[in-house]
Amino acid sequence: MSTRRTMSTRRTGHSRVLGAVVALIGVVLSTMLVVAVRRDEPARAADFGPPPTTTTEPATRPRSPEPVTPPEAAPANTTEASDRPGSLRVPEPRELSLPRLGLRAPVDSVGVADDGRTEVPPDPVRVGWYRFSPAPGSAAGSSVIVGHVDAKGRGLGVLYALNEVRQGDRVLIGRKDGSTVAYEVTARRTVDKEALADSEAFRRDGRAVLTLITCTGPYLPDAGGYQNNLVVTAEATK
């Protein structure tokens, strides 16, 4: 009788251990599944800063930075707008950096592709200055810099770091003449790609700001990929 009870107790103990192991495996697999499903969803803090103001200039309202439809009335090269009589030519940007985030990237001048959409540097560690926007350091308008958040087979893009940007972060733009323009982050907001045209991101008048744009989730492969844009606004500091 004692032997049977001992064997029964051992079976019960083994069953409990086996059940615990199965449960643990289930938890691990569930966690791995969640991570796999959300691998394209950057984790970041909530958006901040004042809401964007509206602009009444229709020509400055492209649909989205990736893709972007260029402003119809934009000059072929925005630096030409600074060559008008009585004005100084604004140097083109060469490098973008956010010191606190350790973000540093060379800047390419980008325009419009054959399909009518904006060009974005294919290398995710580079960013593009949208040359139909004012050059950083201009007296007015939104200077636009775009870049990939990631790229297939190449990993995360340099602008992935914008998910961790904070209000007050310094943004530095090194220019081709050796000078530097300093900015301070004032806002970050998530904008639906179709709604970006109605924001002030691509305006060429009004207060001077630097606008950094990349993609953000949700990521829906069957719906064209990333559904939103992450838009960071920074104002020039003295």
MORA-V462825 format. One record per residue. SS is DSSP state (h for helix, s for strand, l for the rest). PHI is phi in whole degrees, -180 to 180 (* if undefined). OMEGA is omega in degrees with one decimal (* if undefined). Layout:
BEGIN
ss: [SS SS]
phi: [PHI PHI]
omega: [OMEGA OMEGA]
END
This chain:
BEGIN
ss: [l h h h h h h h h h h h h h h h h h h h h h h h h h h h h h h h h h h h h l l l l l l l l l l s l l l l l l l l l h h h l l l l l l l l s l l l l l l l l h h h h h h l l l l l l l l l s s s s s s h h h l s s s s s s s s l s l l l l s s l l l l l l l l s s s s l l l l l l l l l l l s s s s s l l l s s l l l s s l h h h h h h h l l l l l s s s s s s l l l l s s s s s s s s s s s s s l l l h h h l l l l l l l l l l s s s s s s s s s s s s h h h l s s s s s s s s s s s s l l]
phi: [* -65 -65 -62 -63 -63 -64 -65 -64 -65 -62 -63 -65 -62 -63 -65 -63 -62 -63 -65 -64 -60 -63 -64 -61 -62 -63 -61 -64 -63 -63 -63 -66 -62 -62 -64 -67 -100 -63 -97 -104 -62 -88 -153 -76 -68 -64 -150 95 -70 -66 -68 -89 -90 -125 -105 -97 -59 -68 -103 -122 -71 -72 -163 -74 -149 -89 -129 -95 -68 -60 -63 -98 -71 -70 -62 -147 -64 -64 -66 -65 -91 -98 -68 -53 88 -121 -103 -69 -93 -63 -76 -73 -120 -148 -111 -147 -123 -55 -64 -89 69 -86 -150 -149 -69 -110 -103 -82 -122 -127 -124 -78 -61 -86 86 -106 -65 -85 -125 -51 -65 -77 -69 -92 -115 -125 -123 -87 -73 -72 -91 -112 -60 -69 -54 100 -67 -76 -151 89 -103 -86 -103 -124 -121 -171 -76 -82 -162 -149 -59 82 -121 83 -71 -87 -64 -79 -58 -62 -64 -65 -110 -68 -122 -64 96 -60 -83 -125 -116 -116 -82 -112 -67 -90 93 -85 -132 -109 -105 -130 -132 -65 -117 -158 -142 -145 -99 -127 -58 -56 -75 -95 -62 -62 -93 -94 -94 -58 -111 -69 -112 -133 79 -61 -81 -141 -107 -120 -105 -133 -144 -92 -151 -73 -74 -102 -123 -54 -76 -112 101 104 -65 -96 -129 -115 -99 -118 -111 -109 -135 -109 -66 -117 -85]
omega: [179.9 -180.0 178.8 178.7 179.9 179.4 179.0 179.1 179.6 178.8 179.5 179.2 178.1 -179.8 179.6 179.4 179.5 178.8 179.4 179.3 178.9 179.2 -179.9 177.6 178.8 179.0 -179.9 -179.6 178.4 179.3 179.3 179.6 179.0 179.3 -178.8 -179.2 -174.5 -175.4 -178.8 -177.9 -179.5 176.3 -179.2 179.0 -179.0 176.2 -177.5 176.1 -178.5 176.8 -179.4 173.7 -178.6 177.4 -178.4 -178.8 -174.1 -175.6 -177.6 -172.4 174.4 -173.9 -171.3 -179.2 179.2 9.9 176.6 169.3 -173.7 175.5 -176.0 -175.2 -176.9 175.0 -179.0 178.2 -173.4 178.3 178.2 179.8 179.7 -179.3 177.8 -179.8 177.5 -179.6 -179.8 178.0 -180.0 -178.8 177.8 179.6 -179.5 -176.0 175.3 174.7 170.2 -171.5 -176.3 -177.7 -176.4 -179.4 177.5 -175.5 173.3 -177.4 174.1 173.2 -178.5 -179.5 -175.2 179.9 -178.4 -179.4 177.4 179.9 -177.3 171.8 174.4 179.7 -178.6 178.4 -175.1 177.5 175.6 176.6 -177.8 170.7 179.4 -168.7 171.7 172.8 178.5 175.8 177.5 -176.2 176.7 -175.1 -177.2 174.2 -177.5 177.0 -169.9 173.1 -176.3 177.6 179.3 173.0 174.1 178.7 -177.3 178.6 -177.6 177.8 -176.9 175.3 -177.2 -179.2 171.3 -179.5 179.2 176.4 -177.8 -176.8 179.7 175.3 -179.7 177.2 178.1 174.9 -178.6 175.7 173.6 -175.3 -172.4 177.7 179.2 179.8 -179.5 174.6 -177.8 178.3 176.0 -177.8 179.7 -176.8 170.9 -178.6 176.7 -175.0 174.1 -176.5 -179.7 -177.8 -175.7 179.9 -178.2 176.9 -178.7 -172.7 -174.5 -179.4 179.7 177.0 -179.7 -176.2 -178.6 177.7 170.9 -178.6 178.4 -174.9 172.1 -179.4 173.8 -173.0 8.4 177.6 -177.6 -177.0 -177.0 -179.5 176.1 177.5 -179.3 -175.6 -176.4 171.7 172.5 -174.0 179.2 -179.4 178.0 180.0 -177.2 176.6 -179.2 *]
END
